[in-house]
Structure formats: structure tokens, C-alpha cells
Amino acid sequence: MEKLLVTGASGFLGWNLCRIARDRWDVCGLARRNQNQPHGVELRRVDLTRFKEIRKNLREIRPDALIHAAAESSPNFCQLNPAASHVINVEATVYLASLCADLRIPFVFTSSDLVFNGLKPPYNEDDPVCPVSVYGEQKAEAERAVLERYPRALVCRMALMFGDAGQGGTSFIQPLINDMKNGRQINLFTDEYRTPVSAANAAQGILLALSKTNGIVHIGGLERISRFDFGKLMRDVAGVRNAKLNACKRQSIEMATPRPPDVSLDSTRAVALGFKPGPLRKELERLACVQELRDSVT
Ligand SMILES: NC(=O)c1ccc[n+]([C@@H]2O[C@H](COP(=O)([O-])OP(=O)(O)OC[C@H]3O[C@@H](n4cnc5c(N)ncnc54)[C@H](OP(=O)(O)O)[C@@H]3O)[C@@H](O)[C@H]2O)c1
């Protein structure tokens, strides 16, 4: 089996990637401090902002391919800490791409739909980037620099993802689940749209793209949906009849970070490669965390 190195292996996407990749790859994960170890995967502690450590670990592990899923992934943190987040989101990313270019092994960078301003959806790979937040700017800068340094690299622009997250990981549905369990009111926008994709599907899409192509590929779901409608779907799938969903407009809530209204991704290119994201309802039904929610309310 070839060896796949996954950075951010303790994070939400990395944990899911490790789970799915295990069938075909000998997977090794890197994480900074989190204990969220994917089952059956060796996890090494490495701070990716310490470049010497990266180089040393790559020499020891000798991977055949690397998927970079580590990031400072909170747009609010990036907005408030642009310098600190730049080191991991841009500098470490470009450094990893350079090492992979030198080693001549495939490199995958997980970027984001937030490189777009959300005014002209749906977005395909040829649309110019136009971020509205520091996080989006950092992702766009890293994409550019990675492809400049290593033109054969793969940039996967990920849509909003949801799914099981292991012990300590989280996606945007875990807080929704907690609020539903605890009967709290949940404010959800009716005028903010995404093309969410389950992390399991997203991981399959990344691995498929890694085996078939390079350049930029969009990995999103096939359904464009508002945050509010997604919440309603989850409520229905989990059978939480008394969930307190409050429909609201973006302008009614003050936000620390500018957010694009509609960054729906056109994933035709990935679909042409064989990417098959499932219907949202089916993907939600499959999740252990949603099944637990259903069990807790029945
Ligand atoms: N989640 C989404 O909906 C979404 C949407 C679009 C794009 N993305 C992109 O997809 C990728 C994965 O996102 P995610 O949601 O899985 O993020 P996440 O859950 O926040 O995980 C981030 C991972 O990065 C690691 N990390 C952060 N700083 C590090 C450092 N200095 N050194 C080593 N590791 C470090 C974390 O390790 P520790 O936990 O050990 O600190 C963690 O394993 C990111 O590139 C993100 O921008 C995510």
C-alpha cells in the first residue's frame, strides 16, 4: 500500500479523510495537540508553523502523497488574528507544497468556497476569486502561491461540510445538535445559501481527484440550500418535532466577520471525474450523531 500523509488529521475533515482513505492507503496523520485520533491511524504531533519539524517528519515518514487539511479554520479567529492565522493558512501551506514539489509527490491543498464574495453563484473553477474576509483572502493567497510553486498540485475548494467528527472534532451541525437536544432557540438565516456536502462524500471526492487530476476542483453537494432549510431538514431527519428554529435575515444579526450570501459551488468537474455526493437527507440519515439525536428525543 502507498503511504498517505494527512495534516489536520485530528480535525473534522482530516479525521473523516483518514477513516475513508484507510481502505486503500497506509495512512499517517499529523495533528498539533488534539486527541481526536482516527481509528487505526498513526497520529504524530507536529506544529506545522515550525518548519524544521515538518521537514524532519516528512523525511521520516516518506509519504507517497500528502493531503493538507490542517488550517486555522475559524473565519472569526482569522479576522481577529490575521498575522497568526497567516502563518498556518498561507506560509505553512506553501512550505508543504514546496517540500512535496521537491520530493515529486502529489500535494492536495484544501481550500474553501469562501474565496468568493457570494454575489454571482454558482461558482465554477474558472471564476475569479473575490474574498470578503481575512480567512477567504488567506485561502485565495495560498491557492495562488501553491499553484505557482507547484503547478501539478491539486487545490480542492471545499463547500460547507457536515458529518460525524470523532471525539473532540466539530462541524457546523454539532452545535445545532446540542441546541436541539437542549431545547434552545436556534437562529438560522433564510438568505444565506451554500451547497453543503457530507465530510464522508467530501473525503471520497478529494481522494478521487487526487488519483485523477490536478489544478483546481470544486467539491460541493448537489443541492443549494439556505441555513434555515438545512436546519429544518435536520430537524425532520432527527424527528425533533419541537426544535425551536427561528428564521432570520443576515442583516438582523451583527457578525464579527463579513460572510458571503451565496457561495454555492458548481462541482461539475468533480462529478465528471466520478464524484457522487449523496442527497442531503440520505447523508444526514447515515450520521451517528444524527441517529444519537433521534434516540435522545424518542
Ligand atoms: N469545515 C468546513 O465546513 C470547511 C469548509 C470549507 C473549507 N474547509 C477547509 O477544510 C480544511 C479542514 O477543515 P476542518 O473543518 O477539518 O478544520 P478543523 O476541524 O478546525 O481542523 C483543523 C486541523 O488543523 C490542525 N492545525 C491547526 N493549526 C495547526 C498547526 N499550527 N500545526 C498543526 N496542525 C494544526 C488542527 O489540529 P489540532 O486540533 O490538534 O490543533 C486540526 O487537526 C481546512 O483547510 C478548512 O479551511 C472546511
The ligand as an SDF file (V2000), in Angstrom:
LIG
                    3D

 48 52  0  0  0  0  0  0  0  0999 V2000
  -15.3850   22.5030    7.8430 N   0  0  0  0  0  0  0  0  0  0  0  0
  -15.8490   23.0960    6.7530 C   0  0  0  0  0  0  0  0  0  0  0  0
  -17.0810   23.2110    6.5750 O   0  0  0  0  0  0  0  0  0  0  0  0
  -14.8910   23.6280    5.7110 C   0  0  0  0  0  0  0  0  0  0  0  0
  -15.4280   24.2850    4.5990 C   0  0  0  0  0  0  0  0  0  0  0  0
  -14.5680   24.7320    3.6030 C   0  0  0  0  0  0  0  0  0  0  0  0
  -13.2020   24.5170    3.7190 C   0  0  0  0  0  0  0  0  0  0  0  0
  -12.7040   23.8920    4.8200 N   0  0  0  0  0  0  0  0  0  0  0  0
  -11.2630   23.6520    4.8650 C   0  0  0  0  0  0  0  0  0  0  0  0
  -11.0590   22.2640    5.0440 O   0  0  0  0  0  0  0  0  0  0  0  0
   -9.8940   22.0250    5.8300 C   0  0  0  0  0  0  0  0  0  0  0  0
  -10.2520   21.2300    7.0700 C   0  0  0  0  0  0  0  0  0  0  0  0
  -11.1770   21.9930    7.8510 O   0  0  0  0  0  0  0  0  0  0  0  0
  -11.7640   21.4030    9.2080 P   0  0  0  0  0  0  0  0  0  0  0  0
  -13.1700   21.8660    9.3330 O   0  0  0  0  0  0  0  0  0  0  0  0
  -11.4560   19.9690    9.3110 O   0  0  0  0  0  0  0  0  0  0  0  0
  -10.9030   22.2000   10.2800 O   0  0  0  0  0  0  0  0  0  0  0  0
  -10.7160   21.8640   11.8480 P   0  0  0  0  0  0  0  0  0  0  0  0
  -11.7470   20.8850   12.2940 O   0  0  0  0  0  0  0  0  0  0  0  0
  -10.6330   23.1890   12.5270 O   0  0  0  0  0  0  0  0  0  0  0  0
   -9.3080   21.1320   11.9170 O   0  0  0  0  0  0  0  0  0  0  0  0
   -8.1470   21.8320   11.7110 C   0  0  0  0  0  0  0  0  0  0  0  0
   -6.9730   20.9080   11.8900 C   0  0  0  0  0  0  0  0  0  0  0  0
   -5.7890   21.6750   11.6710 O   0  0  0  0  0  0  0  0  0  0  0  0
   -4.8740   21.3900   12.7240 C   0  0  0  0  0  0  0  0  0  0  0  0
   -3.9850   22.5400   12.9420 N   0  0  0  0  0  0  0  0  0  0  0  0
   -4.3230   23.8340   13.1120 C   0  0  0  0  0  0  0  0  0  0  0  0
   -3.2030   24.5790   13.3210 N   0  0  0  0  0  0  0  0  0  0  0  0
   -2.1560   23.7190   13.2710 C   0  0  0  0  0  0  0  0  0  0  0  0
   -0.7510   23.8610   13.4090 C   0  0  0  0  0  0  0  0  0  0  0  0
   -0.1800   25.0420   13.6730 N   0  0  0  0  0  0  0  0  0  0  0  0
    0.0170   22.7550   13.2990 N   0  0  0  0  0  0  0  0  0  0  0  0
   -0.5310   21.5400   13.0630 C   0  0  0  0  0  0  0  0  0  0  0  0
   -1.8520   21.3460   12.9050 N   0  0  0  0  0  0  0  0  0  0  0  0
   -2.6560   22.4210   13.0150 C   0  0  0  0  0  0  0  0  0  0  0  0
   -5.7490   21.1160   13.9330 C   0  0  0  0  0  0  0  0  0  0  0  0
   -5.0000   20.3890   14.8870 O   0  0  0  0  0  0  0  0  0  0  0  0
   -5.3560   20.4920   16.4570 P   0  0  0  0  0  0  0  0  0  0  0  0
   -6.8460   20.3300   16.5650 O   0  0  0  0  0  0  0  0  0  0  0  0
   -4.5810   19.3820   17.0230 O   0  0  0  0  0  0  0  0  0  0  0  0
   -4.9270   21.8520   16.8920 O   0  0  0  0  0  0  0  0  0  0  0  0
   -6.8510   20.2940   13.2930 C   0  0  0  0  0  0  0  0  0  0  0  0
   -6.4460   18.9430   13.1780 O   0  0  0  0  0  0  0  0  0  0  0  0
   -9.2990   23.3970    6.1190 C   0  0  0  0  0  0  0  0  0  0  0  0
   -8.3680   23.7250    5.1310 O   0  0  0  0  0  0  0  0  0  0  0  0
  -10.5140   24.3180    6.0160 C   0  0  0  0  0  0  0  0  0  0  0  0
  -10.1270   25.6300    5.7020 O   0  0  0  0  0  0  0  0  0  0  0  0
  -13.5110   23.4450    5.8210 C   0  0  0  0  0  0  0  0  0  0  0  0
  1  2  1  0
  2  3  2  0
  2  4  1  0
  4  5  1  0
  4 48  2  0
  5  6  2  0
  6  7  1  0
  7  8  2  0
  8  9  1  0
  8 48  1  0
  9 10  1  0
  9 46  1  0
 10 11  1  0
 11 12  1  0
 11 44  1  0
 12 13  1  0
 13 14  1  0
 14 15  2  0
 14 16  1  0
 14 17  1  0
 17 18  1  0
 18 19  2  0
 18 20  1  0
 18 21  1  0
 21 22  1  0
 22 23  1  0
 23 24  1  0
 23 42  1  0
 24 25  1  0
 25 26  1  0
 25 36  1  0
 26 27  1  0
 26 35  1  0
 27 28  2  0
 28 29  1  0
 29 30  1  0
 29 35  2  0
 30 31  1  0
 30 32  2  0
 32 33  1  0
 33 34  2  0
 34 35  1  0
 36 37  1  0
 36 42  1  0
 37 38  1  0
 38 39  2  0
 38 40  1  0
 38 41  1  0
 42 43  1  0
 44 45  1  0
 44 46  1  0
 46 47  1  0
M  CHG  2   8   1  16  -1
M  END
$$$$
